Amino acid sequence: MTDTMDPIILNVLYAAAGGGLTLLFMWLGCKMFNRAVSFNISEELGKGNIAVGLMVMGLLIGIGIAVGLTVGLGLN
Protein backbone atom coordinates (compact mmCIF):
# COMPACT_ATOMS: atom_id res chain seq x y z
CA MET A 1 0.00 0.00 0.00
CA THR A 2 2.81 2.44 0.80
CA ASP A 3 4.42 1.80 -2.59
CA THR A 4 1.46 3.37 -4.36
CA MET A 5 1.04 6.34 -1.98
CA ASP A 6 2.95 9.53 -2.53
CA PRO A 7 5.59 9.98 0.23
CA ILE A 8 4.42 13.54 0.90
CA ILE A 9 0.86 12.37 1.62
CA LEU A 10 2.19 9.56 3.78
CA ASN A 11 4.33 11.99 5.81
CA VAL A 12 1.35 14.32 6.30
CA LEU A 13 -0.70 11.37 7.56
CA TYR A 14 2.10 10.35 9.94
CA ALA A 15 2.40 13.93 11.23
CA ALA A 16 -1.37 14.22 11.74
CA ALA A 17 -1.53 10.88 13.56
CA GLY A 18 1.45 11.83 15.73
CA GLY A 19 -0.10 15.21 16.58
CA GLY A 20 -3.38 13.58 17.48
CA LEU A 21 -1.67 11.03 19.69
CA THR A 22 0.34 13.75 21.39
CA LEU A 23 -2.78 15.79 22.17
CA LEU A 24 -4.57 12.68 23.44
CA PHE A 25 -1.71 11.74 25.77
CA MET A 26 -1.37 15.32 27.02
CA TRP A 27 -5.08 15.42 27.87
CA LEU A 28 -4.88 12.01 29.53
CA GLY A 29 -1.75 12.99 31.49
CA CYS A 30 -3.42 16.15 32.82
CA LYS A 31 -6.52 14.19 33.86
CA MET A 32 -4.47 11.55 35.65
CA PHE A 33 -2.25 14.15 37.34
CA ASN A 34 -5.31 16.15 38.43
CA ARG A 35 -6.59 13.08 40.26
CA ALA A 36 -3.21 12.47 41.90
CA VAL A 37 -2.79 15.92 43.48
CA SER A 38 -4.84 17.37 46.33
CA PHE A 39 -6.01 20.45 44.41
CA ASN A 40 -7.94 21.17 41.22
CA ILE A 41 -5.63 22.37 38.47
CA SER A 42 -8.34 24.35 36.65
CA GLU A 43 -9.38 26.26 39.76
CA GLU A 44 -5.79 27.08 40.69
CA LEU A 45 -5.02 28.30 37.19
CA GLY A 46 -8.14 30.45 37.32
CA LYS A 47 -6.86 32.03 40.54
CA GLY A 48 -3.58 32.89 38.79
CA ASN A 49 -1.37 30.40 40.63
CA ILE A 50 1.91 30.62 38.72
CA ALA A 51 3.39 27.51 40.36
CA VAL A 52 0.55 25.33 39.05
CA GLY A 53 0.94 26.90 35.62
CA LEU A 54 4.63 26.05 35.57
CA MET A 55 3.88 22.51 36.75
CA VAL A 56 1.34 21.99 33.94
CA MET A 57 3.77 23.50 31.44
CA GLY A 58 6.46 21.00 32.48
CA LEU A 59 4.00 18.14 32.37
CA LEU A 60 2.83 19.01 28.86
CA ILE A 61 6.36 19.59 27.55
CA GLY A 62 7.51 16.26 28.99
CA ILE A 63 4.61 14.30 27.52
CA GLY A 64 4.98 16.10 24.19
CA ILE A 65 8.68 15.28 23.95
CA ALA A 66 8.14 11.66 24.97
CA VAL A 67 5.33 10.99 22.50
CA GLY A 68 7.02 13.03 19.78
CA LEU A 69 10.22 11.03 20.08
CA THR A 70 8.31 7.78 20.15
CA VAL A 71 6.36 8.60 17.01
CA GLY A 72 9.36 10.16 15.28
CA LEU A 73 11.69 7.27 15.96
CA GLY A 74 8.99 4.80 14.96
CA LEU A 75 9.04 6.13 11.40
CA ASN A 76 12.43 4.60 10.65
PyRosetta script that sets phi, psi and omega in degrees:
from pyrosetta import init, pose_from_sequence

init()
pose = pose_from_sequence("MTDTMDPIILNVLYAAAGGGLTLLFMWLGCKMFNRAVSFNISEELGKGNIAVGLMVMGLLIGIGIAVGLTVGLGLN")
pose.set_psi(1, -38.7)
pose.set_omega(1, -177.9)
pose.set_phi(2, -73.1)
pose.set_psi(2, -18.7)
pose.set_omega(2, 178.4)
pose.set_phi(3, -69.7)
pose.set_psi(3, -30.4)
pose.set_omega(3, -178.0)
pose.set_phi(4, -90.8)
pose.set_psi(4, -15.6)
pose.set_omega(4, -179.4)
pose.set_phi(5, -87.0)
pose.set_psi(5, 143.6)
pose.set_omega(5, 177.0)
pose.set_phi(6, -67.6)
pose.set_psi(6, 135.0)
pose.set_omega(6, -178.7)
pose.set_phi(7, -59.5)
pose.set_psi(7, -31.2)
pose.set_omega(7, 179.4)
pose.set_phi(8, -66.1)
pose.set_psi(8, -43.8)
pose.set_omega(8, 179.0)
pose.set_phi(9, -64.8)
pose.set_psi(9, -41.0)
pose.set_omega(9, 179.6)
pose.set_phi(10, -63.1)
pose.set_psi(10, -41.5)
pose.set_omega(10, 178.3)
pose.set_phi(11, -66.1)
pose.set_psi(11, -37.8)
pose.set_omega(11, 177.3)
pose.set_phi(12, -64.6)
pose.set_psi(12, -40.8)
pose.set_omega(12, 177.5)
pose.set_phi(13, -64.6)
pose.set_psi(13, -41.4)
pose.set_omega(13, 177.0)
pose.set_phi(14, -62.5)
pose.set_psi(14, -43.2)
pose.set_omega(14, -179.6)
pose.set_phi(15, -65.0)
pose.set_psi(15, -41.2)
pose.set_omega(15, 179.3)
pose.set_phi(16, -65.8)
pose.set_psi(16, -42.6)
pose.set_omega(16, 178.9)
pose.set_phi(17, -66.0)
pose.set_psi(17, -40.7)
pose.set_omega(17, 178.1)
pose.set_phi(18, -64.9)
pose.set_psi(18, -41.2)
pose.set_omega(18, 176.9)
pose.set_phi(19, -63.9)
pose.set_psi(19, -41.6)
pose.set_omega(19, 177.9)
pose.set_phi(20, -64.3)
pose.set_psi(20, -42.7)
pose.set_omega(20, 177.3)
pose.set_phi(21, -63.8)
pose.set_psi(21, -39.5)
pose.set_omega(21, 179.2)
pose.set_phi(22, -62.9)
pose.set_psi(22, -45.7)
pose.set_omega(22, 178.6)
pose.set_phi(23, -63.5)
pose.set_psi(23, -40.0)
pose.set_omega(23, 178.9)
pose.set_phi(24, -62.6)
pose.set_psi(24, -45.9)
pose.set_omega(24, -179.3)
pose.set_phi(25, -69.5)
pose.set_psi(25, -32.3)
pose.set_omega(25, 175.6)
pose.set_phi(26, -65.6)
pose.set_psi(26, -43.7)
pose.set_omega(26, 178.7)
pose.set_phi(27, -62.9)
pose.set_psi(27, -46.3)
pose.set_omega(27, -179.6)
pose.set_phi(28, -63.7)
pose.set_psi(28, -40.4)
pose.set_omega(28, 178.5)
pose.set_phi(29, -63.4)
pose.set_psi(29, -41.1)
pose.set_omega(29, 178.0)
pose.set_phi(30, -65.8)
pose.set_psi(30, -40.3)
pose.set_omega(30, 179.0)
pose.set_phi(31, -64.2)
pose.set_psi(31, -44.1)
pose.set_omega(31, -179.6)
pose.set_phi(32, -67.1)
pose.set_psi(32, -40.4)
pose.set_omega(32, -179.7)
pose.set_phi(33, -68.5)
pose.set_psi(33, -35.0)
pose.set_omega(33, 178.5)
pose.set_phi(34, -63.4)
pose.set_psi(34, -32.5)
pose.set_omega(34, 177.9)
pose.set_phi(35, -77.4)
pose.set_psi(35, -24.1)
pose.set_omega(35, -176.6)
pose.set_phi(36, -82.4)
pose.set_psi(36, -26.2)
pose.set_omega(36, -177.5)
pose.set_phi(37, -94.5)
pose.set_psi(37, 164.5)
pose.set_omega(37, -174.9)
pose.set_phi(38, -91.4)
pose.set_psi(38, 12.7)
pose.set_omega(38, 179.0)
pose.set_phi(39, -136.0)
pose.set_psi(39, 163.5)
pose.set_omega(39, 178.9)
pose.set_phi(40, -92.4)
pose.set_psi(40, 121.5)
pose.set_omega(40, -176.4)
pose.set_phi(41, -62.3)
pose.set_psi(41, -43.3)
pose.set_omega(41, -177.8)
pose.set_phi(42, -62.4)
pose.set_psi(42, -43.4)
pose.set_omega(42, 179.7)
pose.set_phi(43, -65.2)
pose.set_psi(43, -42.4)
pose.set_omega(43, -179.0)
pose.set_phi(44, -67.0)
pose.set_psi(44, -37.4)
pose.set_omega(44, 176.2)
pose.set_phi(45, -67.2)
pose.set_psi(45, -36.2)
pose.set_omega(45, 176.5)
pose.set_phi(46, -63.6)
pose.set_psi(46, -32.2)
pose.set_omega(46, 178.2)
pose.set_phi(47, -78.3)
pose.set_psi(47, -10.0)
pose.set_omega(47, -179.8)
pose.set_phi(48, 88.6)
pose.set_psi(48, 24.4)
pose.set_omega(48, 179.9)
pose.set_phi(49, -72.0)
pose.set_psi(49, 107.4)
pose.set_omega(49, -175.9)
pose.set_phi(50, -68.2)
pose.set_psi(50, -35.1)
pose.set_omega(50, -179.1)
pose.set_phi(51, -62.3)
pose.set_psi(51, -40.7)
pose.set_omega(51, 178.6)
pose.set_phi(52, -68.5)
pose.set_psi(52, -37.8)
pose.set_omega(52, 177.3)
pose.set_phi(53, -62.1)
pose.set_psi(53, -42.1)
pose.set_omega(53, 177.7)
pose.set_phi(54, -67.6)
pose.set_psi(54, -35.6)
pose.set_omega(54, 178.0)
pose.set_phi(55, -64.9)
pose.set_psi(55, -45.2)
pose.set_omega(55, 179.1)
pose.set_phi(56, -65.5)
pose.set_psi(56, -39.2)
pose.set_omega(56, 177.8)
pose.set_phi(57, -59.5)
pose.set_psi(57, -46.5)
pose.set_omega(57, 178.5)
pose.set_phi(58, -63.5)
pose.set_psi(58, -39.6)
pose.set_omega(58, 178.1)
pose.set_phi(59, -62.0)
pose.set_psi(59, -47.3)
pose.set_omega(59, -178.0)
pose.set_phi(60, -68.7)
pose.set_psi(60, -39.0)
pose.set_omega(60, 177.4)
pose.set_phi(61, -64.4)
pose.set_psi(61, -43.4)
pose.set_omega(61, 179.4)
pose.set_phi(62, -62.3)
pose.set_psi(62, -45.4)
pose.set_omega(62, 179.2)
pose.set_phi(63, -66.2)
pose.set_psi(63, -41.1)
pose.set_omega(63, 179.6)
pose.set_phi(64, -61.9)
pose.set_psi(64, -42.7)
pose.set_omega(64, 178.7)
pose.set_phi(65, -66.4)
pose.set_psi(65, -43.5)
pose.set_omega(65, -178.0)
pose.set_phi(66, -63.1)
pose.set_psi(66, -48.5)
pose.set_omega(66, -178.9)
pose.set_phi(67, -70.5)
pose.set_psi(67, -37.9)
pose.set_omega(67, 179.0)
pose.set_phi(68, -62.4)
pose.set_psi(68, -42.0)
pose.set_omega(68, 177.3)
pose.set_phi(69, -67.4)
pose.set_psi(69, -38.4)
pose.set_omega(69, 179.7)
pose.set_phi(70, -63.9)
pose.set_psi(70, -46.6)
pose.set_omega(70, 179.8)
pose.set_phi(71, -68.4)
pose.set_psi(71, -43.7)
pose.set_omega(71, -178.0)
pose.set_phi(72, -63.7)
pose.set_psi(72, -42.5)
pose.set_omega(72, 179.9)
pose.set_phi(73, -75.6)
pose.set_psi(73, -20.1)
pose.set_omega(73, 177.2)
pose.set_phi(74, -75.4)
pose.set_psi(74, -11.6)
pose.set_omega(74, -179.4)
pose.set_phi(75, -79.4)
pose.set_psi(75, -13.5)
pose.set_omega(75, -178.5)
pose.set_phi(76, -72.6)
pose.dump_pdb("model.pdb")
